[in-house]
Amino acid sequence: MLKIQQLRYVLAVHDMGGFSAAANALARSQPALSLGIRELERTLGEPLFEKQAPGVLTPFGEACLPRFRELVGVHDRVSRDVTDIANKRSGRLEVAVAPSIARRFMPSVLGDFLRAFPSIDIVLHDGTAETIATQVLEGTVEFGVSAMWQQQPELDFQPLLTDEVGVVCHVTHPLADSNALRWTDLMGHQLVCNGTSRLLENTQAAPLLQSSRFYVSEMTSIVALLETALVYTTLPQLAMLDDHASLRFIPLVEPKIVREMGVITRRGASLSPAGRELVALLSGITQ
């Protein structure tokens, strides 16, 4: 097996013009340097330097020299890269985040991260909870930040925050004057279901889902329907869009329903140094 240090000895002897100068440049004793080169020659089965002309390469040594230089260069470059990654000085980090988290928390979190680690490239994906879980499972992202609708043995979930579910309607809707609502208050009003409506399942509010005539997955379309003041929807508070002054969020107090958001990782998989730093910043978003 070739040892990088022995290859350095050969390069130094050639570049410095002799064993003594090479030993001084490498801060090694000349006997130690000579021994290292002899061991390399025994490994290769051929002499690298002429015995009668110390410091002069044999034809075999001349042929090996550019390859030794290339191998040492690759080793040093990889060593620098790995060290930089370990010290968060370089690298690429891909994460998947629920839209509500991406909109409300990631700008400040990423700002802090990029100020601390300006050479790390960040790729941010958003999507549904199912999409995020799949991306984590497949390894296309290092981790996700989302709700996890069902436990999966291949995934770990680290809670970050809870998100209260409420009713969202237009300010002119009959429900808009309430400060809190029970599910019975919603009977007789038309519910628009969405991807988070499953939070009502297996609760007292489940009959609302059964009587709904609408299911809309895109927030833009949901908002357009709410603007008619004819319907309402239920949403976790973080999913509520702040830039729609015509809409109102009203807490649902009976039943009280919360969505738990957290970091999703593959079970048994370690996060990269950069990934650990970003998770640490995310862990402080509710503090």
Phi and psi in degrees as GROMACS dihedral restraints (atoms count N, CA, C in turn):
[ dihedral_restraints ]
;  ai    aj    ak    al  type     phi  dphi    fc
    3     4     5     6     1   -77.0    20    10
    4     5     6     7     1   136.2    20    10
    6     7     8     9     1  -106.7    20    10
    7     8     9    10     1   130.0    20    10
    9    10    11    12     1   -57.4    20    10
   10    11    12    13     1   -39.7    20    10
   12    13    14    15     1   -62.3    20    10
   13    14    15    16     1   -39.0    20    10
   15    16    17    18     1   -66.2    20    10
   16    17    18    19     1   -37.3    20    10
   18    19    20    21     1   -64.5    20    10
   19    20    21    22     1   -38.0    20    10
   21    22    23    24     1   -61.2    20    10
   22    23    24    25     1   -38.4    20    10
   24    25    26    27     1   -60.1    20    10
   25    26    27    28     1   -46.0    20    10
   27    28    29    30     1   -61.5    20    10
   28    29    30    31     1   -46.6    20    10
   30    31    32    33     1   -61.8    20    10
   31    32    33    34     1   -41.0    20    10
   33    34    35    36     1   -66.5    20    10
   34    35    36    37     1   -42.3    20    10
   36    37    38    39     1   -60.7    20    10
   37    38    39    40     1   -44.2    20    10
   39    40    41    42     1   -65.6    20    10
   40    41    42    43     1   -48.3    20    10
   42    43    44    45     1   -70.4    20    10
   43    44    45    46     1   -32.7    20    10
   45    46    47    48     1   -90.6    20    10
   46    47    48    49     1   -10.5    20    10
   48    49    50    51     1    86.4    20    10
   49    50    51    52     1    11.3    20    10
   51    52    53    54     1   167.0    20    10
   52    53    54    55     1   168.5    20    10
   54    55    56    57     1   -70.1    20    10
   55    56    57    58     1   -41.1    20    10
   57    58    59    60     1   -64.6    20    10
   58    59    60    61     1   -46.9    20    10
   60    61    62    63     1   -64.9    20    10
   61    62    63    64     1   -38.2    20    10
   63    64    65    66     1   -65.5    20    10
   64    65    66    67     1   -42.7    20    10
   66    67    68    69     1   -61.2    20    10
   67    68    69    70     1   -42.8    20    10
   69    70    71    72     1   -63.3    20    10
   70    71    72    73     1   -42.8    20    10
   72    73    74    75     1   -65.5    20    10
   73    74    75    76     1   -34.2    20    10
   75    76    77    78     1   -93.7    20    10
   76    77    78    79     1     0.1    20    10
   78    79    80    81     1    57.2    20    10
   79    80    81    82     1    44.2    20    10
   81    82    83    84     1  -123.7    20    10
   82    83    84    85     1   156.6    20    10
   84    85    86    87     1   -74.9    20    10
   85    86    87    88     1   151.5    20    10
   87    88    89    90     1   -64.0    20    10
   88    89    90    91     1   -39.6    20    10
   90    91    92    93     1   -60.5    20    10
   91    92    93    94     1   -39.6    20    10
   93    94    95    96     1   -65.0    20    10
   94    95    96    97     1   -40.8    20    10
   96    97    98    99     1   -65.0    20    10
   97    98    99   100     1   -45.4    20    10
   99   100   101   102     1   -62.3    20    10
  100   101   102   103     1   -39.7    20    10
  102   103   104   105     1   -64.1    20    10
  103   104   105   106     1   -41.9    20    10
  105   106   107   108     1   -61.7    20    10
  106   107   108   109     1   -40.1    20    10
  108   109   110   111     1   -70.0    20    10
  109   110   111   112     1   -39.2    20    10
  111   112   113   114     1   -63.1    20    10
  112   113   114   115     1   -40.2    20    10
  114   115   116   117     1   -62.7    20    10
  115   116   117   118     1   -38.7    20    10
  117   118   119   120     1   -65.8    20    10
  118   119   120   121     1   -41.8    20    10
  120   121   122   123     1   -63.0    20    10
  121   122   123   124     1   -38.8    20    10
  123   124   125   126     1   -65.0    20    10
  124   125   126   127     1   -39.0    20    10
  126   127   128   129     1   -62.5    20    10
  127   128   129   130     1   -42.4    20    10
  129   130   131   132     1   -81.3    20    10
  130   131   132   133     1   -23.0    20    10
  132   133   134   135     1    79.2    20    10
  133   134   135   136     1    13.5    20    10
  135   136   137   138     1  -144.5    20    10
  136   137   138   139     1   146.7    20    10
  138   139   140   141     1   -75.0    20    10
  139   140   141   142     1   144.4    20    10
  141   142   143   144     1   -99.2    20    10
  142   143   144   145     1   -28.6    20    10
  144   145   146   147     1  -123.0    20    10
  145   146   147   148     1   147.0    20    10
  147   148   149   150     1   -67.4    20    10
  148   149   150   151     1   132.8    20    10
  150   151   152   153     1   -68.9    20    10
  151   152   153   154     1   -33.4    20    10
  153   154   155   156     1   -88.3    20    10
  154   155   156   157     1    -5.2    20    10
  156   157   158   159     1  -140.4    20    10
  157   158   159   160     1    78.0    20    10
  159   160   161   162     1   -54.0    20    10
  160   161   162   163     1   134.0    20    10
  162   163   164   165     1    93.4    20    10
  163   164   165   166     1    -9.3    20    10
  165   166   167   168     1   -99.9    20    10
  166   167   168   169     1   126.3    20    10
  168   169   170   171     1   -72.5    20    10
  169   170   171   172     1   143.5    20    10
  171   172   173   174     1   -75.6    20    10
  172   173   174   175     1   168.2    20    10
  174   175   176   177     1   -54.8    20    10
  175   176   177   178     1   -37.8    20    10
  177   178   179   180     1   -63.8    20    10
  178   179   180   181     1   -41.7    20    10
  180   181   182   183     1   -63.6    20    10
  181   182   183   184     1   -40.1    20    10
  183   184   185   186     1   -61.4    20    10
  184   185   186   187     1   -39.4    20    10
  186   187   188   189     1   -68.7    20    10
  187   188   189   190     1   -34.8    20    10
  189   190   191   192     1   -77.8    20    10
  190   191   192   193     1   -28.1    20    10
  192   193   194   195     1   -53.2    20    10
  193   194   195   196     1   -53.2    20    10
  195   196   197   198     1   -63.4    20    10
  196   197   198   199     1   -30.6    20    10
  198   199   200   201     1   -72.5    20    10
  199   200   201   202     1   -38.8    20    10
  201   202   203   204     1   -61.9    20    10
  202   203   204   205     1   -42.6    20    10
  204   205   206   207     1   -64.2    20    10
  205   206   207   208     1   -40.2    20    10
  207   208   209   210     1   -64.9    20    10
  208   209   210   211     1   -44.0    20    10
  210   211   212   213     1   -65.4    20    10
  211   212   213   214     1   -42.3    20    10
  213   214   215   216     1   -64.5    20    10
  214   215   216   217     1   -40.0    20    10
  216   217   218   219     1   -63.1    20    10
  217   218   219   220     1   -44.1    20    10
  219   220   221   222     1   -62.8    20    10
  220   221   222   223     1   -44.6    20    10
  222   223   224   225     1   -57.9    20    10
  223   224   225   226     1   -47.1    20    10
  225   226   227   228     1   -67.1    20    10
  226   227   228   229     1   -38.5    20    10
  228   229   230   231     1   -66.4    20    10
  229   230   231   232     1   -44.4    20    10
  231   232   233   234     1   -64.6    20    10
  232   233   234   235     1   -40.1    20    10
  234   235   236   237     1   -61.0    20    10
  235   236   237   238     1   -43.5    20    10
  237   238   239   240     1   -63.4    20    10
  238   239   240   241     1   -43.6    20    10
  240   241   242   243     1   -62.3    20    10
  241   242   243   244     1   -45.8    20    10
  243   244   245   246     1   -64.3    20    10
  244   245   246   247     1   -41.4    20    10
  246   247   248   249     1   -63.4    20    10
  247   248   249   250     1   -41.6    20    10
  249   250   251   252     1   -62.9    20    10
  250   251   252   253     1   -41.2    20    10
  252   253   254   255     1   -64.5    20    10
  253   254   255   256     1   -44.1    20    10
  255   256   257   258     1   -62.1    20    10
  256   257   258   259     1   -34.0    20    10
  258   259   260   261     1   -95.1    20    10
  259   260   261   262     1    12.6    20    10
  261   262   263   264     1    58.3    20    10
  262   263   264   265     1    31.7    20    10
  264   265   266   267     1   -93.0    20    10
  265   266   267   268     1   -12.8    20    10
  267   268   269   270     1  -159.5    20    10
  268   269   270   271     1   169.8    20    10
  270   271   272   273     1   132.2    20    10
  271   272   273   274     1   179.9    20    10
  273   274   275   276     1  -136.0    20    10
  274   275   276   277     1   132.4    20    10
  276   277   278   279     1  -127.2    20    10
  277   278   279   280     1   122.6    20    10
  279   280   281   282     1  -114.7    20    10
  280   281   282   283     1   126.8    20    10
  282   283   284   285     1  -133.7    20    10
  283   284   285   286     1   155.8    20    10
  285   286   287   288     1  -117.4    20    10
  286   287   288   289     1   133.9    20    10
  288   289   290   291     1  -135.2    20    10
  289   290   291   292     1   139.5    20    10
  291   292   293   294     1   -61.6    20    10
  292   293   294   295     1   143.4    20    10
  294   295   296   297     1   -53.9    20    10
  295   296   297   298     1   -38.3    20    10
  297   298   299   300     1   -65.2    20    10
  298   299   300   301     1   -38.3    20    10
  300   301   302   303     1   -70.1    20    10
  301   302   303   304     1   -42.7    20    10
  303   304   305   306     1   -59.2    20    10
  304   305   306   307     1   -40.8    20    10
  306   307   308   309     1   -76.0    20    10
  307   308   309   310     1   -41.1    20    10
  309   310   311   312     1   -90.9    20    10
  310   311   312   313     1   -32.9    20    10
  312   313   314   315     1  -116.7    20    10
  313   314   315   316     1   -32.8    20    10
  315   316   317   318     1   -65.5    20    10
  316   317   318   319     1   -33.4    20    10
  318   319   320   321     1   -56.3    20    10
  319   320   321   322     1   -47.2    20    10
  321   322   323   324     1   -73.5    20    10
  322   323   324   325     1   -38.2    20    10
  324   325   326   327     1   -64.2    20    10
  325   326   327   328     1   -46.5    20    10
  327   328   329   330     1   -66.9    20    10
  328   329   330   331     1   -34.2    20    10
  330   331   332   333     1   -60.2    20    10
  331   332   333   334     1   -46.3    20    10
  333   334   335   336     1   -63.4    20    10
  334   335   336   337     1   -41.4    20    10
  336   337   338   339     1   -64.5    20    10
  337   338   339   340     1   -46.9    20    10
  339   340   341   342     1   -71.3    20    10
  340   341   342   343     1   -27.7    20    10
  342   343   344   345     1   -68.7    20    10
  343   344   345   346     1   -36.3    20    10
  345   346   347   348     1   -78.9    20    10
  346   347   348   349     1   -33.2    20    10
  348   349   350   351     1  -133.7    20    10
  349   350   351   352     1    72.6    20    10
  351   352   353   354     1   -67.3    20    10
  352   353   354   355     1   -14.5    20    10
  354   355   356   357     1   -97.1    20    10
  355   356   357   358     1     0.4    20    10
  357   358   359   360     1   -85.7    20    10
  358   359   360   361     1   128.9    20    10
  360   361   362   363     1   -86.0    20    10
  361   362   363   364     1   132.9    20    10
  363   364   365   366     1  -114.6    20    10
  364   365   366   367     1   130.3    20    10
  366   367   368   369     1  -118.1    20    10
  367   368   369   370     1   119.5    20    10
  369   370   371   372     1  -111.9    20    10
  370   371   372   373     1   122.2    20    10
  372   373   374   375     1  -108.5    20    10
  373   374   375   376     1   145.0    20    10
  375   376   377   378     1  -123.9    20    10
  376   377   378   379     1   160.4    20    10
  378   379   380   381     1   173.7    20    10
  379   380   381   382     1  -175.4    20    10
  381   382   383   384     1   -71.4    20    10
  382   383   384   385     1   165.8    20    10
  384   385   386   387     1   -59.7    20    10
  385   386   387   388     1   -38.8    20    10
  387   388   389   390     1   -65.2    20    10
  388   389   390   391     1   -43.6    20    10
  390   391   392   393     1   -61.8    20    10
  391   392   393   394     1   -43.3    20    10
  393   394   395   396     1   -64.1    20    10
  394   395   396   397     1   -44.3    20    10
  396   397   398   399     1   -60.3    20    10
  397   398   399   400     1   -40.5    20    10
  399   400   401   402     1   -64.8    20    10
  400   401   402   403     1   -42.7    20    10
  402   403   404   405     1   -62.3    20    10
  403   404   405   406     1   -39.0    20    10
  405   406   407   408     1   -66.8    20    10
  406   407   408   409     1   -45.0    20    10
  408   409   410   411     1   -60.4    20    10
  409   410   411   412     1   -41.3    20    10
  411   412   413   414     1   -79.1    20    10
  412   413   414   415     1   -10.1    20    10
  414   415   416   417     1    79.6    20    10
  415   416   417   418     1    12.4    20    10
  417   418   419   420     1   -75.4    20    10
  418   419   420   421     1   -19.9    20    10
  420   421   422   423     1  -128.7    20    10
  421   422   423   424     1   156.1    20    10
  423   424   425   426     1   -74.5    20    10
  424   425   426   427     1   -40.0    20    10
  426   427   428   429     1  -157.2    20    10
  427   428   429   430     1   168.1    20    10
  429   430   431   432     1  -125.2    20    10
  430   431   432   433     1   160.6    20    10
  432   433   434   435     1  -128.8    20    10
  433   434   435   436     1   110.9    20    10
  435   436   437   438     1  -171.0    20    10
  436   437   438   439     1   177.8    20    10
  438   439   440   441     1   -77.9    20    10
  439   440   441   442     1   157.0    20    10
  441   442   443   444     1  -124.4    20    10
  442   443   444   445     1   107.1    20    10
  444   445   446   447     1   -67.2    20    10
  445   446   447   448     1   -31.7    20    10
  447   448   449   450     1  -143.8    20    10
  448   449   450   451     1   145.6    20    10
  450   451   452   453     1   -66.5    20    10
  451   452   453   454     1   137.6    20    10
  453   454   455   456     1  -126.2    20    10
  454   455   456   457     1   130.9    20    10
  456   457   458   459     1   -62.3    20    10
  457   458   459   460     1   -22.0    20    10
  459   460   461   462     1   -86.7    20    10
  460   461   462   463     1    -4.9    20    10
  462   463   464   465     1  -122.3    20    10
  463   464   465   466     1   146.7    20    10
  465   466   467   468     1  -109.0    20    10
  466   467   468   469     1   148.2    20    10
  468   469   470   471     1  -127.7    20    10
  469   470   471   472     1   122.1    20    10
  471   472   473   474     1  -111.2    20    10
  472   473   474   475     1   106.2    20    10
  474   475   476   477     1   -60.0    20    10
  475   476   477   478     1   141.2    20    10
  477   478   479   480     1  -113.4    20    10
  478   479   480   481     1   -45.9    20    10
  480   481   482   483     1  -160.5    20    10
  481   482   483   484     1   163.0    20    10
  483   484   485   486     1  -111.1    20    10
  484   485   486   487     1   151.0    20    10
  486   487   488   489     1  -131.0    20    10
  487   488   489   490     1   115.4    20    10
  489   490   491   492     1   -73.9    20    10
  490   491   492   493     1   136.8    20    10
  492   493   494   495     1   -89.1    20    10
  493   494   495   496     1   137.6    20    10
  495   496   497   498     1  -143.2    20    10
  496   497   498   499     1  -178.3    20    10
  498   499   500   501     1   -97.1    20    10
  499   500   501   502     1   135.5    20    10
  501   502   503   504     1  -118.4    20    10
  502   503   504   505     1   128.5    20    10
  504   505   506   507     1  -150.6    20    10
  505   506   507   508     1   169.5    20    10
  507   508   509   510     1   -71.4    20    10
  508   509   510   511     1   150.7    20    10
  510   511   512   513     1   -63.1    20    10
  511   512   513   514     1   -17.5    20    10
  513   514   515   516     1   -98.3    20    10
  514   515   516   517     1     1.5    20    10
  516   517   518   519     1   -69.5    20    10
  517   518   519   520     1   148.7    20    10
  519   520   521   522     1   -56.8    20    10
  520   521   522   523     1   -25.6    20    10
  522   523   524   525     1   -81.1    20    10
  523   524   525   526     1   -12.4    20    10
  525   526   527   528     1   -68.0    20    10
  526   527   528   529     1   -19.6    20    10
  528   529   530   531     1   -82.5    20    10
  529   530   531   532     1    -5.1    20    10
  531   532   533   534     1   -83.4    20    10
  532   533   534   535     1   148.5    20    10
  534   535   536   537     1   -96.0    20    10
  535   536   537   538     1   -18.1    20    10
  537   538   539   540     1  -158.0    20    10
  538   539   540   541     1   152.6    20    10
  540   541   542   543     1  -134.2    20    10
  541   542   543   544     1   145.9    20    10
  543   544   545   546     1  -103.1    20    10
  544   545   546   547     1   159.6    20    10
  546   547   548   549     1   -63.1    20    10
  547   548   549   550     1   -29.2    20    10
  549   550   551   552     1   -68.5    20    10
  550   551   552   553     1   -25.9    20    10
  552   553   554   555     1   -66.6    20    10
  553   554   555   556     1   -19.6    20    10
  555   556   557   558     1   -90.9    20    10
  556   557   558   559     1   -11.9    20    10
  558   559   560   561     1   -62.7    20    10
  559   560   561   562     1   136.6    20    10
  561   562   563   564     1    92.2    20    10
  562   563   564   565     1   -10.3    20    10
  564   565   566   567     1  -106.1    20    10
  565   566   567   568     1   149.1    20    10
  567   568   569   570     1   -87.8    20    10
  568   569   570   571     1   120.2    20    10
  570   571   572   573     1   -91.6    20    10
  571   572   573   574     1   133.7    20    10
  573   574   575   576     1   -99.2    20    10
  574   575   576   577     1   112.5    20    10
  576   577   578   579     1   -77.2    20    10
  577   578   579   580     1   153.5    20    10
  579   580   581   582     1  -142.9    20    10
  580   581   582   583     1  -173.8    20    10
  582   583   584   585     1   -62.0    20    10
  583   584   585   586     1   -23.2    20    10
  585   586   587   588     1   -93.8    20    10
  586   587   588   589     1    -0.4    20    10
  588   589   590   591     1   -65.4    20    10
  589   590   591   592     1   -19.0    20    10
  591   592   593   594     1   -61.0    20    10
  592   593   594   595     1   -17.0    20    10
  594   595   596   597     1   -63.2    20    10
  595   596   597   598     1   -21.6    20    10
  597   598   599   600     1   -81.3    20    10
  598   599   600   601     1   -16.2    20    10
  600   601   602   603     1   -62.3    20    10
  601   602   603   604     1   146.5    20    10
  603   604   605   606     1    61.3    20    10
  604   605   606   607     1    26.0    20    10
  606   607   608   609     1  -124.7    20    10
  607   608   609   610     1   176.3    20    10
  609   610   611   612     1   -59.8    20    10
  610   611   612   613     1   -25.4    20    10
  612   613   614   615     1   -83.9    20    10
  613   614   615   616     1     1.6    20    10
  615   616   617   618     1   -55.7    20    10
  616   617   618   619     1   -34.3    20    10
  618   619   620   621     1   -58.2    20    10
  619   620   621   622     1   -25.4    20    10
  621   622   623   624     1   -64.2    20    10
  622   623   624   625     1   -37.2    20    10
  624   625   626   627     1   -66.6    20    10
  625   626   627   628     1   -38.8    20    10
  627   628   629   630     1   -68.2    20    10
  628   629   630   631     1   -29.0    20    10
  630   631   632   633     1   -92.0    20    10
  631   632   633   634     1    -5.3    20    10
  633   634   635   636     1   -73.3    20    10
  634   635   636   637     1   142.9    20    10
  636   637   638   639     1  -106.8    20    10
  637   638   639   640     1    -2.5    20    10
  639   640   641   642     1  -127.3    20    10
  640   641   642   643     1   140.0    20    10
  642   643   644   645     1  -134.2    20    10
  643   644   645   646     1   123.3    20    10
  645   646   647   648     1  -132.3    20    10
  646   647   648   649     1   129.5    20    10
  648   649   650   651     1   -94.0    20    10
  649   650   651   652     1   -29.3    20    10
  651   652   653   654     1   -91.0    20    10
  652   653   654   655     1   131.6    20    10
  654   655   656   657     1   -61.4    20    10
  655   656   657   658     1   -36.2    20    10
  657   658   659   660     1   -60.2    20    10
  658   659   660   661     1   -42.8    20    10
  660   661   662   663     1   -70.0    20    10
  661   662   663   664     1   -36.5    20    10
  663   664   665   666     1   -61.6    20    10
  664   665   666   667     1   -46.5    20    10
  666   667   668   669     1   -60.4    20    10
  667   668   669   670     1   -41.4    20    10
  669   670   671   672     1   -60.2    20    10
  670   671   672   673     1   -40.4    20    10
  672   673   674   675     1   -68.6    20    10
  673   674   675   676     1   -40.5    20    10
  675   676   677   678     1   -63.4    20    10
  676   677   678   679     1   -32.6    20    10
  678   679   680   681     1   -63.7    20    10
  679   680   681   682     1   -18.2    20    10
  681   682   683   684     1   -74.5    20    10
  682   683   684   685     1   -15.2    20    10
  684   685   686   687     1    65.9    20    10
  685   686   687   688     1    15.9    20    10
  687   688   689   690     1   -99.3    20    10
  688   689   690   691     1   -16.7    20    10
  690   691   692   693     1  -135.6    20    10
  691   692   693   694     1   168.8    20    10
  693   694   695   696     1  -135.3    20    10
  694   695   696   697     1   168.7    20    10
  696   697   698   699     1  -139.5    20    10
  697   698   699   700     1   170.5    20    10
  699   700   701   702     1  -114.5    20    10
  700   701   702   703     1   139.4    20    10
  702   703   704   705     1  -147.1    20    10
  703   704   705   706     1   148.1    20    10
  705   706   707   708     1   -62.5    20    10
  706   707   708   709     1   147.0    20    10
  708   709   710   711     1   -60.9    20    10
  709   710   711   712     1   -34.8    20    10
  711   712   713   714     1   -65.7    20    10
  712   713   714   715     1   -23.8    20    10
  714   715   716   717     1   -81.3    20    10
  715   716   717   718     1   -10.5    20    10
  717   718   719   720     1   -69.2    20    10
  718   719   720   721     1   131.2    20    10
  720   721   722   723     1   -82.3    20    10
  721   722   723   724     1   121.0    20    10
  723   724   725   726     1   -71.4    20    10
  724   725   726   727     1   -22.0    20    10
  726   727   728   729     1   -88.1    20    10
  727   728   729   730     1    14.1    20    10
  729   730   731   732     1  -113.7    20    10
  730   731   732   733     1    87.8    20    10
  732   733   734   735     1   -66.3    20    10
  733   734   735   736     1   -18.9    20    10
  735   736   737   738     1   -81.0    20    10
  736   737   738   739     1    -4.2    20    10
  738   739   740   741     1  -109.5    20    10
  739   740   741   742     1   151.0    20    10
  741   742   743   744     1  -127.7    20    10
  742   743   744   745     1   139.9    20    10
  744   745   746   747     1  -102.7    20    10
  745   746   747   748     1   126.4    20    10
  747   748   749   750     1  -124.0    20    10
  748   749   750   751     1   122.7    20    10
  750   751   752   753     1   -59.7    20    10
  751   752   753   754     1   139.8    20    10
  753   754   755   756     1   -95.1    20    10
  754   755   756   757     1   111.4    20    10
  756   757   758   759     1  -100.0    20    10
  757   758   759   760     1   -16.5    20    10
  759   760   761   762     1  -143.4    20    10
  760   761   762   763     1   102.2    20    10
  762   763   764   765     1   -80.3    20    10
  763   764   765   766     1   151.2    20    10
  765   766   767   768     1   -82.2    20    10
  766   767   768   769     1   121.9    20    10
  768   769   770   771     1  -124.4    20    10
  769   770   771   772     1   133.9    20    10
  771   772   773   774     1  -128.0    20    10
  772   773   774   775     1   149.5    20    10
  774   775   776   777     1  -107.3    20    10
  775   776   777   778     1   131.5    20    10
  777   778   779   780     1   -95.7    20    10
  778   779   780   781     1   128.0    20    10
  780   781   782   783     1  -111.1    20    10
  781   782   783   784     1   144.2    20    10
  783   784   785   786     1  -165.5    20    10
  784   785   786   787     1  -175.9    20    10
  786   787   788   789     1   -90.8    20    10
  787   788   789   790     1   127.7    20    10
  789   790   791   792     1  -109.1    20    10
  790   791   792   793     1   126.0    20    10
  792   793   794   795     1  -133.2    20    10
  793   794   795   796     1   159.6    20    10
  795   796   797   798     1   -72.9    20    10
  796   797   798   799     1   132.3    20    10
  798   799   800   801     1   -63.4    20    10
  799   800   801   802     1   129.6    20    10
  801   802   803   804     1    86.1    20    10
  802   803   804   805     1    -6.3    20    10
  804   805   806   807     1   -96.3    20    10
  805   806   807   808     1   130.7    20    10
  807   808   809   810     1   -82.4    20    10
  808   809   810   811     1   144.4    20    10
  810   811   812   813     1   -79.6    20    10
  811   812   813   814     1   152.1    20    10
  813   814   815   816     1   -68.9    20    10
  814   815   816   817     1   163.6    20    10
  816   817   818   819     1   -54.4    20    10
  817   818   819   820     1   -42.5    20    10
  819   820   821   822     1   -65.9    20    10
  820   821   822   823     1   -39.7    20    10
  822   823   824   825     1   -60.6    20    10
  823   824   825   826     1   -42.1    20    10
  825   826   827   828     1   -62.4    20    10
  826   827   828   829     1   -39.4    20    10
  828   829   830   831     1   -64.6    20    10
  829   830   831   832     1   -41.7    20    10
  831   832   833   834     1   -68.1    20    10
  832   833   834   835     1   -39.8    20    10
  834   835   836   837     1   -62.9    20    10
  835   836   837   838     1   -38.7    20    10
  837   838   839   840     1   -61.1    20    10
  838   839   840   841     1   -40.8    20    10
  840   841   842   843     1   -66.9    20    10
  841   842   843   844     1   -40.9    20    10
  843   844   845   846     1   -64.1    20    10
  844   845   846   847     1   -32.4    20    10
  846   847   848   849     1   -65.9    20    10
  847   848   849   850     1   -16.7    20    10
  849   850   851   852     1   -98.1    20    10
  850   851   852   853     1     7.9    20    10
  852   853   854   855     1   -70.1    20    10
  853   854   855   856     1   -20.9    20    10
  855   856   857   858     1  -101.4    20    10
  856   857   858   859     1     2.2    20    10
